[in-house]
Amino acid sequence: MVYTLPGIRFPAVPALCKYSDSSFNGDRKMPLSLFMRKESSARKIVGTKSTYDSNSVLSTSTAASGNILVPGSESDSSSTLDGESEISGVVSEDDQVLHDVDSQTIEADEKLMDQAPLEEISIPSKSSLAEPTVRSIPPPGSGQRIYEIDPYLLAHKGHLDYRYEQYRRLREAIDQNEGGLEAFSRGYEKFGFTRSAIGITYREWAPGATSAALIGDFNNWNPNADIMTRNEFGVWEIFLPNNADGSPAIPHGSRVKIRMDSPSGIKDSIPAWIKFSVQAPGEIPYNGIYYDPPEEEKYVFQHPQPKKPRALRIYESHVGMSSTEPIINTYANFRDDVLPRIKRLGYNAVQIMAIQEHSYYASFGYHVTNFFAPSSRCGTPEELKSLIDRAHELGLLVLMDIVHSHASKNVLDGLNMFDGTDNHYFHSGSRGYHWMWDSRLFNYGSWEVLRFLLSNARWWLEEYKFDGFRFDGVTSMMYTHRGLEVGFTGNYNEYFGFATDVDAVVYLMLVNDMIHGLYPEAVTIGEDVSGMPAFCIPIHDGGIGFDYRLHMAIADKWIELLKKSDEDWKMGDIVHTLVNRRWLEKCVAYAESHDQALVGDKTVAFWLMDKDMYEFMSLDKPSTPAIDRGIALHKMIRLITMGLGGEGYLNFMGNEFGHPEWIDFPRGDQHLPSGAVIPGNNFSYDKCRRRFDLGDAEYLRYHFMQEFDQAMQHLEEAFGFMTSEHQYVSRKDEGDKVIVFERGDLVFVFNFHWSNSYYDYRVGCLKPGKYKIVLDSDEPSFGGYNRLDHSAEYFTFEGNYDNRPRSFLVYAPSRTVGVYALTPDDSELVEGETKTKTEIEIKTETETETETETETETETEIETSME
């Protein structure tokens, strides 16, 4: 029997694979095999006492509680390791330090450990180590600067100070009992399968189980062969010594499970810390795979991780649906075909969805079953590493869409009811169930849940070299009502009170603390729709610590407007939505993401052009009013979102060229308990792919939108306007349907009017000089009508206009955007000075702004003088 995945084959020894049923329950006859022993008793177990009470919780109230049960407290006096001295119960004033030692030193240390008895291993002195690279997690700060940043928070100082004190106490407890956050976040070195030179150790936290055994292909699924022992903290453990020939007791690629006698009966589970899992042919539940390839098969990273860019331009993607064919695509194909496309389009980061293993493909990767395992549908862990390394070679950051907000409710191959209890990793009862997502909710007040999630985040950064995360469903985490059926109005009482899940907020502070301390170049983005204050303020100042929040209101606003006629679009409403973000808190803006592309919703292009997209996108057919309007507004919507919406920008793959239709994962009919049937799509992959060929085809109008999106990205790369401190909206004219704003060295002129074009239209500006067009949505290569002259020069006039000290005159055709930049002095110009969409390579240098010219340029003063 051979289990096959794209790019990998897992042969199973026939004698070790015969079992009586697919659930792996029941006794097996032990065949004659390599694993036959004279004695049928379990292997000798090497056990150690843990440093914590694994079943303790840190907080017991719905909002927050001061009753914290942590190891080392008066109620838990037996928390330290045998033979170890106790650590002082205060947070260290020094940074927690991690030393990166070179591979030769590590190999030397491993040889030393292999040769020494288990009780007599000596650790090399510091002087014998190679010069380390130091990474540190700073100690907690005062947490008080948030009141200077936002004085409105003073009304909620009691709650915020309490929250910060909970964070400090938790850091203190981790320091005292685990040796610090750096060590605590390396749980994958203790739990799950760990291999040494003499054998394999397997540990699992399952306090609800009364007995446990490791079963798998390696022991013919015999539940009596490898019995595990339990310590006082609910951690089960077994040590499997190497075979006589030195080979590991569990072959690489073989299936493994843990069998437990639990309160809900005998249960076989995939190990919680499993690093790989696959779905065998003809079976529904996944199988855990012992993944430990030989050294020659392990992928070795060749390229350094890129530095964090000043502005993120993110290409949101899904590997499985990234093929033009109706198939599940592979990591290798994505690496070879899609990454070069992303680079060419001008994006500097790729955000990959559905990395963590999820048994239900149609969940879009959000119902995670195996948190430490990359999705096996697309290939092997080594192929994923190769993908990431190739992205780094291209200079692209790789962000992972990580799911710590909830988990699949699957019992057979997920964490749900892992040890037979309802409250193992999750809250019990209704608090532990998300009725809208049909999934389980973590208990962030549990010591072991914190270890699991913190280690999970670090695992992906350390093992796979991801450059950061987009944290999914953060709003659901931060409130006990999960954000369901709640309309956030911006009233601060909505953010701070008994509806706040302080345990979850403190976890978010911890994970950001760990990530930014150990990986300073890593990026964290939080998906929060509530507008939680201080969400993107550093932790030492009292914030939650994210780098960016997703500006989710923008996409909702565009859908709202697209349901209306053009006459009903309010320029002031558009501007307010785009600039409505908190001071000093960066946002990633987007006109649409994967959410709008799903079946049941519609993309911006589909809202605009609808059924005409099926017949009139070919250049050999005449256009229609719907197509002309759709292409024009598609370009304008995306550029104004990038121009005003935030300090980062995101696009879901394919939407840059107006991908037609929707995403529909393969699915069968769903039979509801009520008897109703939700029709499926006969498990079709037809609409679970990306038709990149449409955007590339120069004979289709999709190509116009793709070309404009590419020019837009290169414009930002050349001028860096998204992160400029200078931004000012000078006009939002409801009659003319015109929006004018400055950002960085650029002046943007948007004319949303459906029929009116304006000659000699005066626009205000800050800096004097000569302006020229650097981007024009009306270019023929973008599907426009070539109404602007790119050789024209626009000279400024002195005198106040729209509250700007200067102005110049432009032509603003209907449904177009023109972007103007100051040119260098004539003496600096070279032949062919006009820059087109593909020639934007320089950022013009201008004189330093004076104090009087910059007095209204902060983000809080972006509101304009003219309605």
N, C-alpha and C positions, 0 to 999 in steps of 0.2 A: 504494500500500500504506500502511495506517495501523496503527500499533501502539496499542492501546487499553488504558488502565488506568482504574480508577475515578477520574474527575475530571480525566483528562489524555489528550491524543491526541498522538502523535508522528508527524507526517507525514514520509515519506521521499521524496526526489526520485526518481521512477521510474528515471531514467537512472543513478542512483547506487546502485541497489539490486538490480541483476540480477547474480546470481552463480551459479556452476555447481553448488555443493553447499552444504549447510547447515553444514558444518564450516569454511567459509571457507578451505579449502586449495586450492592450485592457482592458476594464473595467471588473471587477469581481462582481458577486453578493455576498454580504456579508452574509454568512450563520449564523445561530444561533450558537454561540460558546462561549468559555471561554473569547474571546477577544471582545465580543459585548459591546458597550458602549452607553450611552444615547445620547452622542453627537458624530457626525461623523467627527468633526474637528480633526486636528493633535494634538498629545500630546504636552504638554508644553515643550518648548525648553530651555535648559540651554546653553547659548553660552558665549564664552569668546573671547576677541580680541587676535589674534595671535601676535607673536613677530617678524614677518618677512613679507616681500612682497613675497608671494608664487610664483608669476608669474615672478619674476625678474630673470635675468640671470647674471652669474658672468663674462662671457667673450663672446664677440660677433664676434671674428675673426675666420678664419679657423685654423690658427696655434695657435695664442694666441693674447691677446689684453690687453692693460693697462687700458681699460675702464671697470671698475668693478662697477656694480650697486648692492650694498648690503644694507641690512637694517642698518639704523643708519648713512648712508652717507648723504651728503648735499642734495642729490636728494630724500632722503627718511627719513624725519625727524619724522615720526610717527610710529617708529618701536618698541618702548618698550611697555611692558604690562601696562595696566591701573593700577595705584597704585604701580608700581615697580619703583625703582630708576634706572637711567641709569647707565650702566656699562662703565667704562673707555675704550676708543678705543685703547688700547694697549694690546699686548699679555702678559698675566700674566707671571711674572718671576717665579711663584711658579708652582709646579706640579698641574694638575687638579686631584682632589682626589675623589674617589668613596669609600664609606664606606659600607661594607657588614655587616648588622646587623642580629643578630640571629632571628629565627622564632618567639620566644616568644615576643621579642620586637616589631616585625612587627605586630603580632596579637594584642598586647596591643594598638599600635598606631591605628590600624584599628578600634578597638572598640571605641577608643576616637573619631575618625573621624565620625563613625556611629552615635554617640550620640550627636554630636555638629551640630548646624545649618551650612549650607554651607558657610555663610559669617563669621562664628565665630569659625573656626577650629584653635586651637592653636597647634603649633608644639612643641614637647618635647624638652627640652634643651639638650645640649650635655651631661651634667652630668647624665641625666636620661637614656641614651642609653647604651646598652651593649658595651663591648670593640669591636671595629670594626676591620675588616681586611682591610687594606688600599691598594688600587690599584691606580696607577696614570699614567697620560699621560704627559711625560716631555714636557717642553716648547721647541720651535724650537732652534736648535743650530746655528752655524755660516754657515754651509753648504759649508765649504771651504776645508775640508780634501780630497775631491775627487781629487784635483789637485796634492796633494802629492802622492796619490795612483797611479794615472794615469796622468803623465805630458802631455800626448797628448791632454787631455781635456782643457788645457789652451788656445788652439786655438779657443775653443768654449765657453770661459768663459762668454761672453756676454749673450749667450742663457741660459746657465746653471744658472747664477746668476739671470737672469730674472725669470726663472722657480722657483727657490727657493724663490724669493721675492713674486711670486704669491702664493706660498704655505704659506708663513708667513702672507701675507695679508688676506688670507682666514681663517687661524687660528685666526687671530685678529678679523675678522668679526664674526666668530662663537663664540668667547669669548664674544664679545660685545653684540651680539643679542640673543644668545642661552644659555649663561652660560657655554660655553666650549664644547669641542668635546665629553666629557663624556656624557653630557646631550643631546647633539644634536644627538648622536647615539642611543638614546632610543626613537626614534619616534614611535615605536610600543606601547608605553605607552600612546600616545596621539591620534594616528590615528588608523583607523579601529575600531573594537569593543573593548571597555574597560568596565569592570564591576566593580561597587562598591557595597556597602551594600544596596544602595537604588535604584539601577537601572543600565541600560546599556546606555553608550554613544557611538555614532557612528560618526566618522569624516572622511571626504574624501576631498582631494584636487582635485578640478575639476573646474578650473577657466573658462573654455569654456562653461560650462553649464549655462543655464538661470533659470532652476528650477531643483529640485531634490527631490526624495522621496525614503524612504526605504520600500521595499516590500519583501514579503516572505510568507512562510507557516503560520507564526505567525499572519498575518493580511489578510490572504486569497488573497494575491497579489493585494490588493486594493491600487492603486496609490494615492488615496485621503486621506488615513488614517493617514499616518505618513510623513508629509511634512517636509523637512529640510530647515534650514535657512543658508544663505551665509554671511560670513563676508567680509570685504574689500579686503582680500587677496585670495579670491577664495576657501576658506575652508568651506565646507558644514557640518552641524552638527545637530544632534537630540539627545534628551535624552528620554529614555523610562523607566518610573518608574516601579518598581516591581508591580506585580499583588496584589490584595487585600490580598491574602493568603501568600504574601512574596516571591512567586516564581518569577523567572525572566520573563520579557515580551516575550523574545525569548527563546523557549525551546532548550536545547542542541540537536544538530543533525538535526535541521530544516534548510531548504534552505532559503537563503537570496540573494537579489540583490539590486542594486541601480538603480532607473529609473531616467533618466535625459532627459531634453529637451535641445538638443545640436544643434550646427550649422549644423550637419548632420542629424537632426531629432530626434525623440524619440528613446532612446537607453537604454536597460537594460544591466547592466554590473555586473560582479562579483566584489565585493569590492577589491580594489587594495591590501589592507593589510590583505586579508582573510587568516586564519590559516589552513584551510582545504577545499578541494573541491573534489567532486565525479562526476563520469559520471553515470547518471541514466540509467537503462536498456532501450534500444531502442532509446536513444538520442545520439547526437554527441557532442554538447557543454557541458562543465562541468557546475556543479552547485556549487555555493559557499555554504559552510556549516558553520553555527554558531557553533563553537566548544568550549564548556566550560563544560567539564564533571564534575560531582560532585566529591568532594574531595576524596571519597573512591575509585573512579575509576582512579584517576590520578596516573601515575607511579612515584614512589619516588626512586631516585638514591641511590644505596647502596654502591658503590665502588668509591674511589677517582680516579681522572684522573692520568694516569701515567706521570712520568717526561719525558721530551723530551730526546730521546736517542742521543748518540753522532753521530750515523750514521743511517740514515733512510733506512730501507729495506721494501719497500712498495708493498703491494699486491693490485693491482688495480682491482676493482670488480664492478659488476652491480647486484643488488639484484634480479631484475626481471628475469634475464637469468641464475641465479646461480643454478638452479635445473638440475638434470640429466634427468628429464622428460620434454617433450615439453609443458611446462606451464609457467605462470608467477609466480615466486616464491614469498614467503612472507618474511617479516622482521623476523618473528618468526622462520621460517625454516632456514634462513640464520644464525640467532643467534645460533641455536642448531646444525646445520650441517656443516656450512662453516667456522665459526669462529674457532672452534677447529682445523680444517684442516690447517688454516692459521698459527695458533700458532705452530702446529706440524712441519710444513714446515720450521719454523725458521724465518719468517718475524716478524717485530716488529710494523708494521703499516698497516692498511687497508684503502685504499682510495676508497670511494664509489661514484659511478657515479649516475646520474639521480635521485637525492634526491628531488630537487625542482620540483613542479608539472608541467607536460608537457602533453598537451592533445594528442600530436602525439607521440606514443610510439617509432616509428622508428626513431625519431630524436635523439635517444640515450640520451635523457634528456637535449639536448642543445637548444631546442626551448621552453624556459620556459614560462608558462602562468601565474602561481601563485607563486610568489617568496618566500612568507613566509609559503607556505603549502608543507608538505612532500607528495611525490607521494602516492596517495590513492590506486593505483593498488596493492601495496605490503602490505597494512595494515593501521593501525591507527597511529597517532602520539605517542601514548603511547607504541605501539609495537616497533616503531623505537627507542624510548628512552631505552626500554629494551634491544634492540640489542646493543646499544652503551654502556650501563652499563655492559653488559656481556663481551664486548671487553675489557673494562677497567679492569674487573676482571681478564682477561687473560693477562693483561699487554700490550695490543695492543693500540696504538694510533688510533684514527678514524679521518681521513681527509675527508673533503667533497669536491667534485668537484663542485665548485660554478661558476655560470654563471652570470657575470656582464658585459660581453662584448656585448651582444645583447639580444633580446627578440623575442618571437614568434610574428608573424604579425597577429595572430588571433584577431578579433574584438569582437566576442561574449564572449569569456572567457579569454582573455588576456588583456594586457595594451594598445595595439594598438588602437588609436582613442578613448581612454577611455572617454574623455569628449567631443567627437565629433570633435576634432581638430587634425591636423597632427603633431603638435609640442608640445604636452603635456609633455610626458616623453622623447620624442625623438627629434632629429633634424628633421626639415621639409625638404621636397624635397629629392633629391638624396643623400645628406649627411646623411640622416637618414635611408637609406636603404642599406642593404648589398646584392648586387646582386648575389653573389655566395651562400650565406647561405639562401637567401630568408627570411630575418628577419629584424627587426627594430634595430636602433642604438641609444643608449642613448645620451642625451645632458648633458655631465658632467659639463657644465657651469651653469646649473640650480640649484638654491638653494634647491628646493624640491627634485630634482633627487638625489642630494648629501645626503639629509636626508634619502631618501628611501633606497639607496644602502648601506650607512653606517649602518643604523639600521638593514638592512637585514643581513649583515655579523654578526653583534653583536647578533642578534636574534638566529642564529643557534649555536653560541658559548654559549650563556647564557641559552637558553631554553632547548637545546638538548645536551649540553656538548660535542660538537665536539671539536677536539683538533687542528683544523687548516683547511686550505683550499688549494686546488690546483685551482688557478684562471685560468679559461679557456679563450683562445683567446686574450691574452694580446697584442700580436702583432697588432691585428686588432684595439685594443683600442688606441694604442700609436701613430698611424699615420693616417693622413686623407686619404691616399690611401689604408688603411686597410691591407697593405701588399700584395695586390692583384697585380699580374703580375709585381712584383718587385723582383729583385734578389739582396739580400744584399751581398755586397762584403767585408764588414769590413771597408770601407772608412767612417771616422767619419762624413763627410758631409751628409751621408745618415741618420744619427740619429738626427741631430740638425739643424733645419731650418724650413721653412714654411710648410713642410710636417708633422711636428710633431704636434700632438694634445696635446697641453700643458694642456688644461683642463683635459683631461683623465689622463695624467701623474700625475698631481697634485692630482686628485682623488685617484690614486693608492698610492701616498705618504700618503694621509690622512687615507686611510683604513688600511695601514700597521702601521701607527702611532697609530691609535686607537686599533688595534688588539694587538700589542706588548706592548702598554702601559697598557692596562687593563688585558691582558692575557699573561703574560711574557713567559709562557711555550708553547704558541700556535705556530704553524708552518705555514708559508705561502710559497707557491711554485707558480711561475709564468710560464705560458706556452708562452714563447717568442722564436721565431725562428730567430729574427733579430740580436740578439747579442748586444742589447742596453747596452752601457757602464754604469757602476755604478748601474745596475739593482738590485744587491744584496748587495749594500753598505748601511749602516744605514742612515736614513733620516737626522739625525743631522750632518752627515758628507757630506750631499749633494746628497745622493743616493736616490733610489726609495724605498728601504726598504724591499725587499723580502729576505727570508732566503735562498731560492734555486731558480735556474732556471732549467727548464727541458732541458736536453742536447739533443735537437731534431735532431741534425745533425747525431748522431750515427746511429739511425735506418735507416735513408736514406742511409747512407754509406753501411750498411750491405745489404740492398736491391740492391744497385748498384753492389756490389761485387757478390752477389748470381746470378746475371744475366750473370756473366762472368765465364770462366773456372778457375780452381784452379791455373793454371800456370800464370794467369794474376793478381792474387792478389798481391798487393804491401805491404810489411810489413811496410815500412815507411809511406805509405798512411794511413794504419790502425791506427798506433800509433799517427800520427799527428791529425787525427780526434778525437781520444779518449782524447788526452791531450790538445786539443785546446780550452781552456777556460780561462776566465779572472782571474787575480791574486786577491785573497781574496774574490772571488765570487763563492760560492758553487753551485754545479750542481747535479741534479738527473739524473743518466745515465740509459738508457734502450736499449736493443737490439730490442725490439718491444713493442708496447702498444696496446690499443684497435684499434687504427687507422689502423694498419697493419692487424688486424683480420677481418675487415669489408668486406662484399661482394664487389667484384671489385678489392680487393687487395689479398695478400697471406701472411700467416704467415711464419716465418723463416723455420719451420719444413716442411711446404707445398712447399716452394721454393726448399728445399733440397731433399725431397723424393717424392713429387708429387703423382702420381697415385699408386706407390708402397705401399703407406700407406694403401690402401684399402685391400691389399691381403697378405702382408708379415710382418705384425707386430706381428703375433702370433709366439710363440716360437716352436710350433709344425710344423712350416714350415721353410725351409731354408731361410736365409737372402739373400739379393741381394746387389750388389755393391752400389746401390743408398741408401739403408737402412743403410748399414754400414757407408758410408760416411756421411749421414745425421745425424745419432745419434752422431757420433764423432764430427762433426763440430758444431752441436747444443750445445753441452756441452762447447766446446772451445769458441764459440762466446759469450755465456752468461758469462763465467768466466772472459774473458779478458775485457768485457764491465764493469763488476763490479770492476775488478782489477785496471783499468786505467781510467775509464770514468768519475768519479766524487766522491763526498762525500756522495752520496745516490744512491740507486738502486731501480728500479721499474720493476715489472712484471705484465702483465695482466693475470687474472685468467685463468688457463688451459694451458697457454703457457709454463708453467714450465715443462709439460710432452709432449709438442709438439702436442697440441690439433689439430685434423685433420679438414680439410675444413675451413669454414669461418663463420662469423656471418651474418645472414640474418633475419631481423625483419619481422614479419608477415605483408604482404601488398598486396593490390589488384593491378590491372592494372592501370597505370597512363596515362590519355589521355591529351596530350599536345595541346596547342592552334593551333599548326601547323597541327594537325590531326594525328601526330605520336602517337604510343602507346608504353609505356614502360611496358613490361610484369611484373606482380607481381608473388607472390608465393602461390596464393590461400589462403592467410592469415595463412600460416603454421608457427608453432613454432618449427619445427623440427631442424632448424639450429639456433635457438635463445635459446640455452641452453648450459650447460657445462657438458661434459661427464667425470666427475671426476672418474667414475668407470673404465675408461680406464687406468688412471694413477695408480689406486690402484691395478689393476689386475696383479698379479705377473707372469702370463703366457703370458703377452703382453710386447712388447719391449718399450711401452710408460713408463712402470714402471722404466726402466733404467734411463730415462731422469728425471723423477720426483725424484728419489733417489739422483741423482747427484745435482739437484737444491737444495734439502734439505741439502745435505752436504756442498754446497757452502754457504748457509745462515749461517749454524752453524760454518763454518770456520771463517766467518767475525765476528760473535758474539764472538768467542774465541780470535781472534787476533786483532780485531779492525783496520784492515789495511786501510779501506776506508778513515778514518779521520787522519791517521798518517801523520806527516809532512815530514817523510822520504819517498821519492819516487824517483826512478832513473831508467831510461831505459838504460841498458848497451849494448843491442844488438838488432838490427833489420836487420837481414841478408837476403838479397833478393835472394841469391843463395840457401842457406840452408832452406829458408822459416821459420826462427826461430826468435822469439821475446823473450828476457829475460829482466826482470825488477824486481826491489826490491820495495816493499811497506810495510812499517812498518818493522816487523821482518821476513818477508817472502821473498823468492826468487821464482818467477814464471818463468817456462820454457815452452814456447809454440812451438811446432813443427807442422807447418801447411803443411808440405810437404806430398804429397799424397802417396809417396812410400818409401822415404828414412828415415831410422832410424839411429841414431847416437850413437855409443859407445864411452865412454870416452870423452864426449863432455864437453869442458871447459866453465864454466859460471863464470862471475865475481861476486863478492859480497863485502860488506863493512865489516862485522863483522867476526872475527876469531872464530873458534871452530868447533863443530861437528853438521852437519845438518842431518835431517831425513825427510822422506816424510810424509806430513800431509794431502795431498789430491792428488789423482791420477785418472784421467779420464779413465784410462785403466783397472780399477778394474772390475772383472766380474759382480759385483752387479750393475755396471753402464753400462753394455753392452760392456765392453772392453775385452781384450785378456790376461790380467794378466801378462804383460811383465815386470813389475817393481817389484823388491824385497823390500818389506816394512821393512824387518829386516836389510837392508843395512844401513851403516853409511857413511857419506860423510864428510871427513876432509878437511879443507881449507889449501891452499898453500899461503905462502907469495909471494908478487910480483905483479906488476901491470898487469892487464889484462882487456881489454875493459874499460880502465879508472877507474878501481876499484882496491883497494889496495890488494885484495886477490881473490882467485878463488877456485873452486872445480870441480870435474869431475862427470858427470852424464850419464845415458843412456836416450836418448830421442827418444822413438818410434814414428813412423809417426802418424800424426793426434792425438796427445795426448797433455795433459798439466800435468805437475807435479809441485806441490807446496812444497817447502822445508822450514823448520823452524829450527832454532838453538835449540839444546836440552840443558837442564840444565846440570850441572856438574854430573859426574857419581854417586857421592855420593847422589845426590838428586833424582836419578831415582828410580822408584819403579817397582816391577814386572809387566810385561806387558806394557812396556813403549811405544811401538809403538802405535800411535794413528790412528785409522781408521776414516772413515767418520762419524760414530755415536759416536765416543769417543773423539771428539775434545772438551775438556773441560777446558784446561789450556792455559794460555798465557805465553810463556817462558820468563824468566827474564834474561836480558843480561846486560853487563856493559854499563855504560853511554858512549855515543859517544863523542869522542874528537872533538875539533874545526876543526882539519884538516880533520876528517872523514866526516864531515857534510857540507863542504863548497859548495857542489853542490846539496843539497837536497831540495831546494825550488821548488815550483811548476813551476816557470818560467824557471827553469834550468833542466827540465825533458828531454830535447832533448839529443840525444845520440851521442857517438863518432864514431860509426861504422855503415855504411850503408850496 
